[in-house]
Amino acid sequence: MYNIRTVLSAVIAGIVGAVANSLVVSVVAGAPLLPLIFSFGRETVAILVALLLPLVFLRLSGWQAWVTALILLTLIPSILAKTVFGIPAPVPRVLTFNFIYALAATLAYVTMVRSSVARA
C-alpha cells in the first residue's frame, strides 16, 4: 500500500543508504566522514532516489522488485555523480559505492515496511 508510512520509510531508507555509502567512502577513499554524511546534495539525491522504492515494491514482487531497486538505486546516483557532481573516481568505484547505498536503503525500506505491516 502507498501511504505516508511508505513514503517516510523511503525517506529514512535514503538517509540510511547515504550514511552507509558515506562510511564506505570514508574508509576506502579516506574522505572525511562528517562532511560526507551532512552534504545537502548527497542527502537530497539519496532521499529522492529512495522515493522510487515504494513504486518499485508496489509494482513488482519478490526478486524482481529487489533487482530493480538495486539497479535503479545504483545507476541513478552513479550517473548523477559522474555527470552532475563531477566525481573524479573511476566508474567501477562509483558503482560499487552506490551499490552500498542501494543495498542499505533497500534493506532498510523493506525492513521498515514489513515491520509496519506486521504491526497493523
Summary of the structure (lengths in Angstrom):
residues: 120
radius of gyration: 14.1
end to end distance: 12.1
largest distance: 46.2
contacts: 374
relative contact order: 0.19
helix: 84%
strand: 0%
